[in-house]
Amino acid sequence: MKNIGLLCIVILYLYGTAYAERTVWYVHPDSALNSIQAGLDSCADNDIVLVGPGTYYENIVWPGTQGIHLTSEFGPEQTIIDGDTAGRVITIACGVDSTTIIREFTIQNGYHTEFGSGIYCDSSSPTITDNTIRWNATGWYMDPTYGGGICCKASSPIIRHNIITENYATTSGAGIHCDSSSSPIITSNTIIGNTLAAFPPYGAGGGISCVFSSLTISNNTISDNWPEGIHCKSPSSSSIISGNIIADNLRYGIGFTGVGSPSVIHNIITGNEFAGIHCWNGSSPTIDSCTISSNIGDGVWCRFGGCPTIHYCNICDNENYGIRNSDTVLINAEYNWWGHATGPYHPAANPGGLGDSVYGFIDFDPWLSWPLGVKEQVIDISIERKANVGATIFCGPLQLPTDKKYKVYDITGRVVNQDRIQAGVYFIEVDNMILRKVVKVR
């Protein structure tokens, strides 16, 4: 008990003097307070429930108390809340706000017949941070179910720095499902390997699903989800999707349905089986500053009135079309890089284009002559240069002959390791002379 008391003092010190009057309730399997539910039920506003290592088989119902910090002592690897498939792991339906925090647990094996098995938020907006949320399932095959990992109904939680993986639902949002005018902030998570049973259009959003809600989705890794990474559906959706890596999701990288107008900004969308971005049923997202590449199908596929605006993107190396428009509405796709300075290939409008092909009614002129974020500029190095240095565009590693000594400079004149260069413009020097400019597109 002496050690527990000392630990509580340390925790209070770390939280700062602003929280000095909080009570710390220490939960441990071997103590008198051996359940998380009992610890939460003991709290006044702004108290701390500190949970020792162990596996806790519980189906927690959050009390109507504001500002509780539920946190583990030694992190998610050692502190597991297991729903034992007997119900949701955590239900929060009491109107708490973002001062309520759930931090550093593994939350697993929740089950519900319809909505939200890992964490269910109804008219509540806690902060959910630094957790692993896995192996939660809503319903069984072909029952309409939503939100295996996290479900938000009329809620606006902050969801950040979590690993959300291997969760299951049948209809919508195996990883995260949001509806009923929810406005969560979903940032800096890894959302990977979540699965829906139903095939589109009956199932939507293996990673994240947004229905009649406006989400902020930023700086996440969203990959290997089935059948889509992100799915937006509703007239009122105005989501901002920025800075994410959206890769290797089966069927679609991002699906937009309904007539909402979400924004997709600064994403890497690559390696998807059917299309990087799928826009349909009147959806009109703004897609800006993205990399849409290496998709086995189309980079962007538009149909049934889907009409995105696509500007300042790198659209290259897609196996089928860079953009395919199966409708008669004109798609504004100006100021994009298509993988080659000659622009995209279109049999009528640009038959000499050597970049990705486009299909249908697409306004792609003018296009960028360089990949997104790359500008032509003089390098600041004091060596002789040949006039009219040619340029070579390449993907993958930079391979140089082994019988000569080379230096590789970036556009600022710094020497870089040829094995570690990123996308951009570089100059190759042999015998103190610049012989070649190269452009790495990915």
N, C-alpha and C positions, 0 to 999 in steps of 0.2 A: 504493500500500500504506500510505503514511503516513495518508491520509485514512481508510482502512478501520480502521486501528488506533485512530485518534481516535474514530471512530464506535463502536467496541466499548467504549471507555472510557466514552463518554456513555451507552450502553445500560446498562452495569453500574451507573453512578451512578443512573440512573432507576429501576432495579429495587431499589435500596436496598442497604444494607450486609449485609442478611440473605442476599443472593445474591452476595456479593463473590467467592466462590470458584468460581462457575460459569464454564465455558468458553463463549465465544460462537463459534459456527461460522457464518461468513458465506458464504452461497451467492449466486452471481451467474452469469448465463450466460457472462460473459467471464472468469471466474476459473477456477483449477484445480479448485476445489470448485464444480461447475456443475450439480449435481443435488440435489434436496431429499432423495432417498433416501440418497445418500451422506452428506449432512450428518447425518441422523438416525442412520445406522449408526455414525457417529463419536462419538456422545454417550455420556457417562456420566450417571448420575442427576442430574437438575436442571439439565442444560446447556440452552443457548439456541441455536436454529437461527434466525438472522436471514436473511431471503430478500430479495435485491434485486429491483428491478422486472424484469418480463419474463413470458413465457409458458413454463411448464414442462410438457412433455408426459410425464406420469408416471402410473404406477399404483402408489401407495405402499403398502407393507406395514410397519406400525409395529413397531419393535423392542421387545423386552421390557425396556424401560428406563423407570423411573418419573420423572415430573416434568419431562419435556422441554417447553420452551416453543417451539413452532413459530410464528413471527410474521413478518409481512411488514414491509419497511422503509417502504413508502410507501402501504400500504393496498390494498384489494381491487380498486380501479379499475386499478392498475398492476401487480398481482401475481396471475397466473392459474395455477392448477394444472388442466391439461386432461387428462382421461383418454383422449381421442382415440377414444372408444367401444371401446377395446381391453380394458376391464375396469373395476373400481371405481377411483375416484380415490384414496380412502384406505380401507384395511382396518385395523381395530384389533381384534385378537383375542388380546391378550396380558396382560389383567388389570390395565391401568393404571387409576389413580384420577383424581380431579378436579384434582390438581396438574399433570396433563398438559393442555396448553393448545394449541388451534389457533385462531389469531387473525388476522383481517384478510386473508383471501384470497378470490378468486373461485374456486369449486370447480365445475367444469363438465364436461359431455360424458362422464360415467361411464356404463358399461353393465354390467349383470349379468343373467343369465338367470333369477334368482329373487329374491334378497334384496339390497337396499341398493346403489345405484350411486354416489351421491355420497360419503357416509361410512357405513361399515358398522361397527357396534360389537357385538362378541360377547363377553359377560362382561367388558366394559370400560366405564369411566365417565369419559371425559375431559371437559374443559370446551371447548365449541365456541362461540366468541363473535366477533361483529362480522364475519362472513363473508357473502358472497353465494354461495348454493348454487343453481345453475340448470342447466337443460338436461340433467339426468341421467335415464336411463330404465332400468327393469327390464323385460326381456322384450318381447314383441310382442303383438299383439292376441289376447286370450283365453287366453294362457298364464297360469297362476297366478303372479303376481309381487307383491312387496311392497317398499315403501319406496324410492321413486325418489330423493328428496333425501337423507334420513337413515333408517337402519334400526337399531333397537336390539333385540338379543336378549339377555335376561338381563343387561341393562345399565342403568345409571342415570346417564347423562351430564347435565351442565348445558348446556342449549342456550339461548343468550341473545343478543339484539341482532343476530340474523342476518336477512338477506333470503333467504327460501326460495321460489323462484318458477320456474314453467314446468318443473317436473319431472313425470315420467310413470311410472305403474305400471298394471297391469291390474286387480289384485284389491283392494289395500288400501294406504292411506297413500301417496299420490303425493308429498306433501310430507315427512311423517314417519310411519313405521310403528314401533310398539312392541309386542312380544309376549314370551312366556316370562318372566313376572314381572319385567318392567322397571319402573323407577320414576324416570324422568327428570324433571328440572325444565325446563320449556319456558316461557321468560319473555321478554317484551319483543321478540318477533320480528315480522316482517312475513311472513305466509305467504299468498301470493297467486298465483292463476292456475295452480295445480297440477291435473293431470287424470288421472282413471282411465278405462280403456277400458270396463270392465264396468259395467253398470247395476245398481243395487240390486235384490235383495239380494245379487247375486253380487259387486258391487263396493261398497266402503265406505270413506269417509273420504278425499276428495280432498285436504283439508288435513292432518288428523292422524287416525290410526287407532290405537285402543287395544284390544288383544286380550290377555286374561288378564294385565293389567298395571294399575298404579295410577299415573297421571300427575298432576303438578302443572302446570296450564296457566294462566298468569296474564299479564295485561296485554299480550296479543298483538293484532295486527290480522290477522284471518283472513277473507279475502274472495276472491270470484271463483274459488273452487275448485269442481271438478265431481267427483262429484255432491253432496258434503256438505262442510261446514266441519270438523266433528269427529264422529267415529264411535266409540262405545264398545261393546264386545261381550265379555262373559264373566261367569261367576258371581263371580269374585274381584275385579272392578274396583271400586276405591273412589277414583276420580279426583276432584280438586278443580279446578274450572274457574272462574276468577275474574278479573274486571276486563278481559275481552277485548272487542274489537269484532268481532262475527261478522256479516258483512253480505254480501249479494249472492252468496252461494254458491248454485249451481244445485241444484235438487231439495230438499235439506234444509239447514238451517243446522247442526243437530246431530242425529245419529242415534244412538239408544241401542238396542242389541240384546242379547239374552241376558238374564240376570237379575242383572246387576251393579247397583250403586247409586252411581253417580257423583254429585257435587254440581256444580251450575251456579250461580255466585254473581256478582252485579254485572257482567252482560254487557249489551251492546247487540246485539240480534239483529234485523236489519232487512233488508228488501228481498229475501228469498229467494223462489224461484219457486214452491215447492210447500208448504213449511211451515218455520216458524222452527226448531222443535224437533220431532223425530219419535221417539216412545217406543214400542217394541214388544218382543214376545217376553219379557214379564215384567220388563222393565227398570223401575227405580223410582228415578230420579234425584231429588235435591232441587234445585229451581230457585228461587233466592232473589235478590231485588234486581236483577232483570234488566229491560231494556227490550226488549219483543218487539213490533215494530211494522212496518207497511208491507210485510208479506209478501203476495205475490200469492195464495197459498193460505191455509192456516191459520197462526195464531200457534204453536199447539202441537197436534199430532195424536197421539192415543194409540190403539193397537189391539193385539190379540193379547195382552192382559194387561198392557200398558204402564200403569204406575200411578205417575206422578210426584207429588210434593208441591210445589205452586207457591204461594209466599207473597211478598208485598211486591214485586210486579212491576208495571211499566207495560205493559199489554196493550191496544194501541189501534191503530186504522187498518189492521187486517188485512183483506184483501179478502174472504176467505171467513168463517171463524170465528176468534174469539180463541182458544178452545180447542174442539177437536172430540174427543169420546170415542166411539169406534166399538165399545166393549166394554161389558159390564155392571158392571164394577168401578167403584166411586165414586172420583172424583178430588177430592182436597182442594185447592181453589183459593181459599182465603179470603184476605182482606186484600190484594187486588190493586186497582189502578186500571185501569178499563176504558175510559177516554176520556171519561167523563161521570159526574157525581155521582150519577145515578140507577142506576148499575151496569150490568151487561151485559144484553143482551136475551136472554130465554129465553121461548118462547111460553107456557109453563105457569107456571114459577116466578117470572118477573119480566117480564111483558109490557110494562110501562112503562119498561123500561130502554132508555136511548139510547146506551149504550156498545157495544162490540163484541159480537156475538152469540156464544152458546155452544150446544153441541149435546151431548145425551146426559146421562149421570149425572155431574153436576159440582156440588160443594158450593162455591158462590161467595159465600155470605152468612155473615158481614159482608164488605163491600167497602170500599175506601178512597174517601173523598170528594175527595181531592186526589192529584196524581201523587206517586210515590215521591220522598222527599226534600224535599217541600214541606210546611211546617207553617203554619197560620194564626197570625199574630201581629201585634201592633200595631207600626206603623212609627214610628220615632223622629225625626219631623220636626215643626217648630213651625209648622204651617200649619193653616188651618181645614179640617175634614173634614165632609162631609155624612154624616148618619146613614144606616145601612143601604145602604152603597155596593154597587151591584150588581157582579157579576162576569161577565166574558166569557172563554170558553175559546177558544183559537185555536192553530193550527199555522202554521209558516212565519214570514215577516216581519210585524212590527207596522206596519200602515198607518194613518196618521192624516191627517185633512184638512189641507190646506196653507194654509188661510186663517186659522189661529190659531197661537199659540205654546204649545207644550206642554213639560212636563217629565215624565220617567218616572223613578220611584223604585223601587228594589228593597225587599225586606221589612226591610232594615236602615236604610232612609232615605237611601241613597246615590243620587245622580243617575247614571243610566246612559244610554248611547247607544242610542236605539231601534233602530238598525240592527244592534246587536251583542248583543242580549239572548239569554240561554240559557233553557232550560226552568226555570220557576219562577213565583212570584207577583210582580206589579208593580202600582203605582198610578200613574195618570195625573193630572197636575195641569194645570188651566187657570185662569189669573187667580188664582193662589195658593189654589186650592180643589181638593181631591181629588174628581173627578167619577166615576171608574171604576176598578174593580179588574179586572185581566186576569190570566189564567193561561195561560202558554205551555207546552204539553205536549211539543212537539218543534220 
